[in-house]
Amino acid sequence: MNPSRYLIIADGDFAPMTSKTANSVIRYLPDRVVAVLDRTQAGKTAEDVLGFGGAIPVVASMREGLALKPDTVLIGIAPQGGRLPAEWHAWLAEALDAGCDIVSGLHTFLSDDPVLREKATARGRTISDLRKPPADLPVASGLAKKVPGLVVLTVGTDCNVGKMTAQLQLTSALNAGGLRTRFVATGQTGIMIEGWGIAVDAVVADFIAGAAERITIEGGKDADVVLVEGQGSINHPGYSGVTLGLLHGSCPDALILCHQATRRYIGDYREAAWLELPPLTEYIRLYEMIGSAVHPTKVIGICLNTYDMDDDDARAACEKAGQETGLPATDPVRFDPRPLVDAIAAAHRRKMEKAPAAK
């Protein structure tokens, strides 16, 4: 089967910080994207808007996008609350009529919409709601402690600071270096890229850690290193619950702390700033203390997001973070990921040295 050809909807929100799903699919699956639909950026290219993505066009209408022959329409933004903008309903119906499948990471499940469901059924198309969780999730019981490989979770100072991107960059580099590494997706964007996982922010609270446990164990099969995608932040007023569920459910042996170097407040990219970020050292203390209440864990490196800095300032920020924390620090998208790769490899060796010898 040929890979899907995506038309991405990111209307009114296609930008470096506000269209995480669209941006990540463009970064990691560029050959599969035919266009982005955003009336406010129409006429530009992905490269113009994001600084990467090459000549992928931004179009002004569903009709213009469908003319480029996609076979799948992908929802490329996740607005607060994850609900479908009302205007998009007609666009999705038009896409189904044109023979496209739909892939969505919204909290609103499009497969539950009777009009869209009937159109999909009549035309033999599929509607994939990536945030719809499995029905049989367990309550976590610490089983992820038994994963034989090294489990590494990305944690953050805020939402949308690069936790998924860090893991994808490190997965590629670790596999290239000979360590069998598996990326475990915990959000809709990671699932689109990796092809499996559970969007834990859509799971009922009692089962978030159980979902994390299940996919960590699955990812640990035949892997030396398991890189679990983090979500939220431990001090985020809205999303700390999912952070804690991942932290205790995946039982990570090690943590990578992710931070946007220029960000000063929780959520300051979306609304008025009000909660100032504490120092990186305080985040390290919090994550290690709270995580180790279930399974011993240590922060082993700092991943910085420096997309909005020039090269000199970005290098200075990495150096400053390293000096402040005493840990290797880099931006693995912009610079060599080697400092973090080496830290993970060293943590893997330590775990293997402590593992009981096979009988």
Steps between C-alpha positions, in 0.01 A plus 500: 500500500631844408544747788226757553515842333392764750313826463544665842237737641654768721269789414580822683770340714783386274809638673811378685336484845129445433480207257701228673339210315532654155857611565617161625344308211663745259837460676501119517277397207554781244475275196146404599359853535341653188385829657387687811160673510522836676322801351715745698828365357380402151750551222800428721691177540569296813858627482376859503289443811706249701853525370483138382274291276625626167250576227193343662230754405254674729157513334188706565221244456413134521436497126851631429649240732301211353624596153846384615364144538536418869345177622483608866398824669684546829394739777823689564420716801376421847311803632440523873232248588574307180161578343423516129447856372147506359609634161719197443207258496410586141866472397524148640178397329643634174819301555308177563295561184831536312614158624729601784541337838510724810753485783426710808661554837221719637315423822181520291476154341411549136395138460211575739364770268204339317539700177872435467464138607228432243703665224808297592303176505328572168830577329711231666720754677635495855492755780782444749462671839848470644396629841239227550654280773475120526209377707697250709769711665626382840578687817880520517675252729868573446553239229706743290778460758567161342581633152854366443621791288560857613177700522545874441213747536512859377362746754452870456489845652177560306284366218625526143872528577621207287454180701381296201748655258788428737405133519465466124840661443658274763328188367659556161845575643501208745390250237768631264754444778402137551267515802162350412267785593120523494298819514179472705235750389268644764333775297314525172793651308742230608244235405466653152875479453575168669179316407405380849463612861233641732406867531511511878336841535172342388515219756282507816723613787509166685646329193760753374783321680362165386506617139859617545591169657347300214674683218834517684495123537402461134779735394748309713467180299831437320634848580815614678354847561135605531439871445160600639346823373423739784198727537430821691701612802494408866407857598260579217163594654307326224715205390702382801269201542605338174865576581474318830320204343779457246770545763365226725353272235810469281739458797785672315859422593606841368351835401587762239383847606370709208475879502450785253795723578315831456183407687447664838143411589276193481300523179630843403481411131119477520367751753597761756794391715430441867700203635876548479717198424730401786870422431595180319659372820163524677334300222770236533439478875124472455506239225757282672323517835150433366610236249719315749204463735405208272822406318852647538569747222747777417508785251797423275487783246342827390330542162456862398264635237679800345292544185453876561868581569795561270785248502725691738225555756385140467849364569533735795166378637614137477826585675314690774257212559792258527679721749183554706411132526833320460338288227554467125280751317426551131231572245487165316318649201734792444827352626664161541289277730817318608510637859157351571570184302815442705311561826236244405762247388683541832176455696425188297841354583447569869165324497639199315790475748254487790265251333509147645686254284279271293488144632 
